[in-house]
């Protein structure tokens, strides 16, 4: 599962780009390097046996892993949550949701769908650079807002800051990493608009280097993190169905001829008759 998530975006992009050899991509979008970075070599042919074999396997991968995979992941995790089986199935399916809260147990599929939209905009039908960057930047902004508001990752803090809700390692680093990605996308947008300020590319590389340094520091401070309660990771919400059934049961025994009787009154009358 980890390998599938890591290789999801690069494999999908490579497979879709391989179909360009059969003129799948319109010729108008085979641009020169001075205008667009997405280049396709349409001089290649897909009639060879090796290309046909690769495309057959690639089509199976696209149908199962790329398109159906995220949907099945969302369905499976939501099904486990509905029937309160997240804790029970932790050893079998925990790899898909153990890093997230009960409310966002399906979150593993969200970045996968986000990457799929990125690739669709740039490779399935490559739009103009302005549309590409606008869609990418908009999705990144929406993703950051969802992480800040929803906090999908399970609470993970250092021992010295375990009572401070704001300081959460997973959610905080996710926001920081996506902010660096958004800065990279803003630079591309400014370049398309002809408003690229000097040395912005150097600043972007510096920010990305800082993010990588923070990641290494967090990796080294794993021993100082507060241990999570693994016995009851996903508490089952309390329900009041049993109490409602008991109240309903009190009115089952009724005197159909006269007044209504409670269980206590019925027992008292039965004891009075047993003399």
Protein Blocks (a to p, Z undefined) as FASTA:
>chain_A
ZZmmmmmmmmmmmmmmmmmmnomacfklmccfklocbdcdfkbcckbmklmmmmmmmmmm
mmmmmmmmmmmmmmmmmmmmmnopmmmmmmmmmmmmmmpcfklmmmmmmmmmmmmmmmmm
mmmmccdfklmmmmmmmmmmmmmmmmmmnomaccdddfklmmpmklcfklmmmmmmmmmm
mmmmmmmmmmmnopacehklmmmmmmmmmmmmmmmmmmmmmmmpccddfklmbacdddfk
lmmmmmmmmmmpccfklccddfklmmmmmmmmmZZ
